């Protein structure tokens, strides 16, 4: 059962993230301990993060359990986020996830200078869903074999995002579009994963993740759980959605 929020003990820390000393706070919620690292200048964001974390963790748990401990680091600027993640040249990026860590650009430095609770819940749920998948599969091993549409679609659906863009190229060659048209990549992933759940049901999609956790490569896990290969599913998806687009 989701704990309401919050075991909190402020600890002082001198942390080498950016140039500002960070507060380290432990938040226990939903069976996961989240260490929040955040600059003193983002006190208001700290309160908002603590407020939305329980819901974000609940949403992320739809497809699997999170690690027992996760570190959430809030970076004051986009440049600090890029340095921390090693992901330069992505001005649209607001967060990045690893096995047990999420890096978030402070909403204070977003274009609007803020985020609603709903927006922040979604972005944290999205990234924490990645943590759950990487926790189950191993980020440096089998997870690298999982198609982008599955990884990003799983997170998009868990966070209840609603994208509308779809491009055939984003199914097979997302890397070529990610810098030029990220909306197409995320929209395609969202549509593909929703189609997957509608066709096979949540239990069988979760079985794919279970098979990955047992050590199977993605293709074998997908085939074992769903009785089709990823290529067959993708071919059918592209054919049907292309036909729909042609009629619109």
C-alpha positions as CSV (number, residue, x, y, z in Angstrom):
1,X,0.0,0.0,0.0
2,X,1.3,3.4,-0.9
3,X,2.6,5.3,2.1
4,X,1.4,8.9,2.1
5,X,4.8,10.6,2.1
6,X,7.2,10.8,4.1
7,X,10.1,10.0,6.2
8,X,12.2,13.1,6.0
9,X,15.5,14.1,7.7
10,X,17.4,17.0,6.3
11,X,21.1,16.3,6.1
12,X,23.7,18.8,5.1
13,X,26.0,17.8,2.3
14,X,28.6,19.3,0.0
15,X,27.9,17.6,-3.2
16,X,29.8,18.0,-6.4
17,X,26.8,18.5,-8.7
18,X,27.0,21.9,-10.3
19,X,28.5,24.6,-8.1
20,X,25.8,24.8,-5.4
21,X,25.8,22.8,-2.2
22,X,22.9,20.4,-2.2
23,X,20.5,19.3,0.4
24,X,20.1,15.5,0.7
25,X,16.8,14.3,1.9
26,X,15.5,10.8,2.3
27,X,11.9,10.2,1.3
28,X,10.4,6.8,1.9
29,X,7.3,6.0,-0.2
30,X,5.7,3.0,-1.8
31,X,8.5,0.7,-0.5
32,X,11.2,2.7,-2.2
33,X,13.7,5.1,-0.5
34,X,14.3,8.1,-2.7
35,X,17.3,10.3,-1.9
36,X,16.6,13.8,-3.2
37,X,19.6,15.9,-4.0
38,X,18.6,19.5,-4.7
39,X,20.2,23.0,-4.6
40,X,19.3,25.5,-1.9
41,X,17.9,27.8,-4.7
42,X,15.2,25.2,-5.5
43,X,13.5,25.1,-2.1
44,X,10.1,25.5,-3.7
45,X,10.8,22.7,-6.2
46,X,11.9,20.4,-3.3
47,X,8.5,20.8,-1.7
48,X,6.8,20.0,-5.0
49,X,8.9,17.0,-5.7
50,X,8.1,15.5,-2.3
51,X,4.5,16.2,-2.9
52,X,4.2,14.4,-6.2
53,X,6.7,11.5,-5.6
54,X,4.2,9.1,-4.1
55,X,1.9,9.3,-7.1
56,X,4.8,9.1,-9.5
57,X,6.1,5.9,-7.8
58,X,2.7,4.4,-7.8
59,X,2.3,5.0,-11.6
60,X,5.8,3.7,-12.3
61,X,5.0,0.4,-10.4
62,X,2.4,-0.6,-13.0
63,X,5.0,-2.6,-15.0
64,X,7.4,-3.8,-12.3
65,X,9.0,-3.0,-8.9
66,X,11.4,-0.1,-8.5
67,X,14.8,-0.6,-6.9
68,X,14.8,-0.4,-3.1
69,X,16.8,2.9,-3.3
70,X,16.7,5.6,-6.0
71,X,18.6,8.8,-6.2
72,X,16.8,11.8,-7.7
73,X,19.1,14.8,-8.5
74,X,17.6,18.1,-9.5
75,X,19.9,20.2,-11.6
76,X,19.6,23.9,-11.7
77,X,20.1,24.3,-15.4
78,X,19.9,22.3,-18.6
79,X,23.6,22.6,-19.1
80,X,24.1,20.9,-15.7
81,X,21.7,18.1,-16.7
82,X,23.6,17.5,-19.9
83,X,26.9,17.4,-18.1
84,X,25.6,15.0,-15.5
85,X,24.1,12.6,-18.0
86,X,26.6,13.0,-20.8
87,X,23.7,13.7,-23.2
88,X,24.7,16.9,-25.0
89,X,22.8,18.5,-27.8
90,X,19.2,17.6,-26.7
91,X,17.6,20.9,-25.8
92,X,14.2,19.2,-25.4
93,X,15.5,16.8,-22.7
94,X,14.2,17.5,-19.2
95,X,15.2,14.3,-17.4
96,X,17.3,11.1,-17.7
97,X,17.1,7.7,-15.9
98,X,19.5,5.0,-15.1
99,X,19.0,1.8,-13.0
100,X,18.6,3.5,-9.7
101,X,18.9,7.2,-10.5
102,X,17.0,10.0,-12.1
103,X,18.5,13.3,-13.2
104,X,15.9,16.1,-13.5
105,X,16.3,19.7,-14.8
106,X,14.7,22.0,-12.3
107,X,11.3,23.2,-13.6
108,X,12.5,26.6,-12.5
109,X,14.8,26.6,-15.6
110,X,12.1,25.3,-18.0
111,X,10.8,27.7,-20.6
112,X,7.8,28.6,-18.5
113,X,9.8,28.7,-15.3
114,X,7.5,26.2,-13.6
115,X,5.7,22.9,-13.8
116,X,2.3,21.9,-12.6
117,X,2.0,19.0,-10.2
118,X,0.5,17.0,-13.0
119,X,3.4,17.7,-15.3
120,X,6.0,16.9,-12.7
121,X,4.2,13.8,-11.7
122,X,4.2,12.6,-15.3
123,X,7.8,13.3,-16.0
124,X,8.9,11.6,-12.8
125,X,6.6,8.6,-13.4
126,X,8.1,8.3,-16.9
127,X,11.7,8.3,-15.7
128,X,10.9,6.0,-12.7
129,X,9.3,3.5,-15.1
130,X,12.6,3.4,-16.9
131,X,14.3,2.6,-13.5
132,X,11.8,-0.2,-13.0
133,X,12.6,-1.7,-16.4
134,X,16.3,-1.3,-16.1
135,X,16.1,-2.8,-12.6
136,X,14.4,-5.9,-14.0
137,X,16.6,-6.3,-17.0
138,X,20.0,-4.8,-16.4
139,X,20.8,-1.5,-18.0
140,X,24.2,-2.4,-19.4
141,X,23.2,-5.8,-20.8
142,X,19.8,-7.0,-22.0
143,X,18.1,-3.7,-21.7
144,X,20.2,-2.4,-24.6
145,X,18.5,-4.9,-26.9
146,X,15.0,-3.6,-26.2
147,X,13.5,-1.4,-29.0
148,X,13.0,2.3,-28.3
149,X,9.3,2.0,-28.9
150,X,9.0,-0.5,-26.1
151,X,11.2,1.4,-23.6
152,X,9.7,4.8,-24.2
153,X,6.1,3.5,-24.8
154,X,6.1,1.6,-21.6
155,X,7.1,4.8,-19.7
156,X,4.7,7.0,-21.6
157,X,1.7,4.7,-20.9
158,X,2.6,4.3,-17.2
159,X,2.8,8.1,-16.9
160,X,-0.5,8.5,-18.8
161,X,1.0,10.7,-21.4
162,X,-1.0,11.2,-24.6
163,X,1.0,11.7,-27.8
164,X,-0.5,11.9,-31.3
165,X,2.5,11.9,-33.7
166,X,3.3,8.6,-35.5
167,X,6.0,8.0,-38.1
168,X,6.9,4.6,-39.6
169,X,10.6,5.5,-39.5
170,X,10.4,5.9,-35.7
171,X,9.6,2.2,-35.3
172,X,12.8,0.9,-36.9
173,X,15.1,3.9,-36.9
174,X,14.3,6.1,-34.0
175,X,17.9,7.3,-33.5
176,X,17.8,9.2,-36.8
177,X,14.7,11.1,-35.7
178,X,15.4,11.6,-32.0
179,X,17.4,14.9,-32.5
180,X,15.3,16.2,-35.4
181,X,11.8,15.2,-34.4
182,X,11.6,13.8,-30.8
183,X,7.9,14.2,-30.7
184,X,7.6,11.7,-33.5
185,X,9.7,9.2,-31.6
186,X,7.8,9.5,-28.4
187,X,4.4,9.6,-30.1
188,X,5.2,6.5,-32.1
189,X,6.4,4.7,-29.0
190,X,3.3,5.6,-27.1
191,X,1.0,4.4,-29.9
192,X,2.9,1.2,-30.4
193,X,2.9,0.2,-26.7
194,X,-0.8,1.1,-26.3
195,X,-1.5,-1.2,-29.3
196,X,0.6,-3.9,-27.7
197,X,-1.4,-3.7,-24.4
198,X,-4.8,-3.6,-26.3
199,X,-3.9,-6.6,-28.4
200,X,-2.3,-8.9,-25.7
201,X,-3.4,-7.5,-22.3
202,X,-1.3,-6.2,-19.4
203,X,-0.6,-9.6,-17.9
204,X,1.1,-10.9,-21.0
205,X,3.0,-7.7,-21.5
206,X,4.3,-7.9,-18.0
207,X,5.3,-11.5,-18.8
208,X,7.7,-10.1,-21.4
209,X,9.4,-8.1,-18.7
210,X,9.5,-11.2,-16.5
211,X,11.2,-13.2,-19.2
212,X,13.7,-10.4,-19.7
213,X,14.5,-10.6,-16.0
214,X,15.0,-14.3,-16.3
215,X,17.9,-13.6,-18.7
216,X,16.2,-13.9,-22.1
217,X,17.0,-11.6,-25.0
218,X,14.2,-9.3,-26.0
219,X,13.2,-11.2,-29.1
220,X,13.0,-14.5,-27.2
221,X,11.2,-12.9,-24.3
222,X,8.6,-11.3,-26.6
223,X,8.0,-14.4,-28.6
224,X,7.7,-16.6,-25.4
225,X,5.2,-14.2,-23.8
226,X,3.1,-13.1,-26.8
227,X,3.5,-15.9,-29.4
228,X,4.6,-13.4,-32.1
229,X,8.1,-12.0,-32.9
230,X,8.8,-8.3,-32.5
231,X,9.3,-8.1,-36.2
232,X,5.8,-9.6,-36.8
233,X,4.2,-7.2,-34.4
234,X,6.0,-4.2,-35.8
235,X,5.1,-5.1,-39.4
236,X,1.5,-5.5,-38.5
237,X,1.5,-2.2,-36.5
238,X,3.1,-0.2,-39.3
239,X,0.8,-1.7,-41.9
240,X,-2.4,-0.9,-40.0
241,X,-1.3,2.6,-38.9
242,X,-0.1,3.5,-42.3
243,X,-3.4,2.5,-43.8
244,X,-5.2,4.6,-41.3
245,X,-3.0,7.6,-42.0
246,X,-3.6,7.2,-45.7
247,X,-7.4,7.4,-45.2
248,X,-7.2,10.5,-43.0
